[in-house]
Amino acid sequence: MSRAGGDGTAALERAGAETVKRAVELDLASRFQESLVCYQEGIDLLLQVVKGTKDEAKKQRYRQKISEYMTRAEDIKKHIEKEKQDGKYHKQIRIEENATGYSYEKLFQEYLTEIVSEVWVEDPYIRHVHQLYNFLRFCEMLVKGPCKVKTIHLLTSYDEGSGRNQQTSGLEEIKQSLRNYGVTLNVSFSSSIHDREIRFNNGWMIKIGRGLDYFKKPEGRFSIGYCDFDLRPCHETTVDVFHTKHTKKM
């Protein structure tokens, strides 16, 4: 094996060991979804180590470890599936103040499977211009897929000031635009709405402390993060993800 090849394998070994160590820590902390991701990544790295080494004894040791990790990952997968079926699944994501990397795509994409055809959005603050743009951006994500959304239900509250006409005309424009993509937007208003939650008809429910309005105002119109929301700093908030067999109707 060349020196470069040996260095590459050693780097993979270190990365694999660190990733699996993190998986075990998350596993012990009962953070099973995150643990599963780390186990899968660690297993993939260690498989590359096995492929790249000629030491048969080392290969055998790693194969044994990989087998153990695969067994544990499979057990976690079954546990998560059972929690989903029992309606007990709960994952929490804490977005720190000024954190980046939390665009709607990053946050929602893993739950938007191909079978999603109906979405419920409950958010009292789809009122001001930037909030309407947030909702539009969320709708654009749904239109792009891979889900096949046909109906979006929005429950929000009226702007209590002079912006009501702008709010209603903005939502009407979004409704007309979605219609061009074969998507129906149903908008309802409530003066008593307080909860912020998003539900998909595949059983996933996401509750965000600040609703869709968790991005900070950009520093300027030509600053990094103005267009790409993965680069936009966020307000501190908490995201709770649940799975339930039945998605309630609004």
Solvent accessible surface area in square Angstrom, and as a share of the most:
residue,aa,sasa,rsa
1,M,118,0.53
2,S,75,0.48
3,R,199,0.73
4,A,79,0.61
5,G,31,0.30
6,G,27,0.26
7,D,76,0.39
8,G,36,0.35
9,T,16,0.09
10,A,37,0.28
11,A,45,0.35
12,L,48,0.24
13,E,37,0.17
14,R,153,0.56
15,A,42,0.32
16,G,0,0.00
17,A,60,0.46
18,E,111,0.50
19,T,24,0.14
20,V,8,0.05
21,K,121,0.51
22,R,105,0.38
23,A,0,0.00
24,V,57,0.33
25,E,77,0.35
26,L,5,0.03
27,D,17,0.09
28,L,147,0.73
29,A,60,0.47
30,S,70,0.45
31,R,110,0.40
32,F,45,0.19
33,Q,41,0.18
34,E,56,0.25
35,S,0,0.00
36,L,14,0.07
37,V,67,0.38
38,C,21,0.12
39,Y,7,0.03
40,Q,82,0.36
41,E,92,0.41
42,G,0,0.00
43,I,16,0.08
44,D,77,0.40
45,L,37,0.19
46,L,6,0.03
47,L,87,0.43
48,Q,76,0.34
49,V,0,0.00
50,V,15,0.09
51,K,180,0.76
52,G,31,0.30
53,T,11,0.06
54,K,154,0.65
55,D,74,0.38
56,E,116,0.52
57,A,62,0.48
58,K,50,0.21
59,K,36,0.15
60,Q,108,0.48
61,R,146,0.53
62,Y,41,0.16
63,R,114,0.41
64,Q,100,0.44
65,K,96,0.41
66,I,7,0.04
67,S,60,0.39
68,E,78,0.35
69,Y,43,0.16
70,M,104,0.46
71,T,81,0.47
72,R,90,0.33
73,A,8,0.06
74,E,78,0.35
75,D,64,0.33
76,I,1,0.01
77,K,90,0.38
78,K,129,0.54
79,H,73,0.33
80,I,13,0.07
81,E,79,0.36
82,K,128,0.54
83,E,43,0.19
84,K,38,0.16
85,Q,90,0.40
86,D,70,0.36
87,G,43,0.41
88,K,142,0.60
89,Y,7,0.03
90,H,94,0.42
91,K,31,0.13
92,Q,106,0.47
93,I,38,0.19
94,R,133,0.48
95,I,0,0.00
96,E,94,0.42
97,E,84,0.38
98,N,88,0.45
99,A,24,0.19
100,T,70,0.41
101,G,29,0.28
102,Y,53,0.20
103,S,6,0.04
104,Y,3,0.01
105,E,60,0.27
106,K,133,0.56
107,L,10,0.05
108,F,0,0.00
109,Q,65,0.29
110,E,101,0.45
111,Y,5,0.02
112,L,2,0.01
113,T,60,0.35
114,E,116,0.52
115,I,127,0.65
116,V,0,0.00
117,S,38,0.25
118,E,41,0.18
119,V,0,0.00
120,W,4,0.01
121,V,1,0.00
122,E,17,0.08
123,D,4,0.02
124,P,5,0.03
125,Y,86,0.33
126,I,2,0.01
127,R,38,0.14
128,H,90,0.40
129,V,68,0.39
130,H,95,0.42
131,Q,13,0.06
132,L,16,0.08
133,Y,122,0.46
134,N,8,0.04
135,F,0,0.00
136,L,55,0.27
137,R,68,0.25
138,F,0,0.00
139,C,1,0.01
140,E,92,0.41
141,M,2,0.01
142,L,2,0.01
143,V,50,0.29
144,K,148,0.63
145,G,15,0.14
146,P,68,0.43
147,C,6,0.03
148,K,123,0.52
149,V,10,0.06
150,K,116,0.49
151,T,30,0.17
152,I,0,0.00
153,H,38,0.17
154,L,2,0.01
155,L,34,0.17
156,T,0,0.00
157,S,8,0.05
158,Y,83,0.31
159,D,10,0.05
160,E,152,0.68
161,G,50,0.48
162,S,121,0.78
163,G,19,0.18
164,R,110,0.40
165,N,123,0.63
166,Q,90,0.40
167,Q,0,0.00
168,T,50,0.29
169,S,67,0.43
170,G,18,0.17
171,L,5,0.02
172,E,78,0.35
173,E,127,0.57
174,I,12,0.06
175,K,47,0.20
176,Q,79,0.35
177,S,50,0.32
178,L,8,0.04
179,R,141,0.51
180,N,126,0.65
181,Y,144,0.55
182,G,49,0.47
183,V,7,0.04
184,T,72,0.42
185,L,4,0.02
186,N,63,0.32
187,V,37,0.21
188,S,60,0.39
189,F,62,0.26
190,S,31,0.20
191,S,121,0.78
192,S,82,0.53
193,I,16,0.08
194,H,142,0.64
195,D,81,0.42
196,R,71,0.26
197,E,7,0.03
198,I,7,0.04
199,R,28,0.10
200,F,0,0.00
201,N,60,0.31
202,N,23,0.12
203,G,3,0.03
204,W,28,0.10
205,M,21,0.09
206,I,1,0.01
207,K,72,0.31
208,I,4,0.02
209,G,49,0.47
210,R,97,0.35
211,G,5,0.05
212,L,2,0.01
213,D,22,0.11
214,Y,0,0.00
215,F,12,0.05
216,K,45,0.19
217,K,185,0.78
218,P,31,0.19
219,E,174,0.78
220,G,30,0.29
221,R,178,0.65
222,F,189,0.79
223,S,31,0.20
224,I,145,0.73
225,G,3,0.03
226,Y,89,0.34
227,C,116,0.69
228,D,74,0.39
229,F,16,0.07
230,D,37,0.19
231,L,90,0.45
232,R,19,0.07
233,P,46,0.29
234,C,0,0.00
235,H,52,0.23
236,E,77,0.34
237,T,10,0.06
238,T,34,0.20
239,V,1,0.00
240,D,27,0.14
241,V,1,0.01
242,F,59,0.25
243,H,21,0.09
244,T,36,0.21
245,K,129,0.55
246,H,146,0.65
247,T,22,0.13
248,K,95,0.40
249,K,145,0.61
250,M,91,0.41
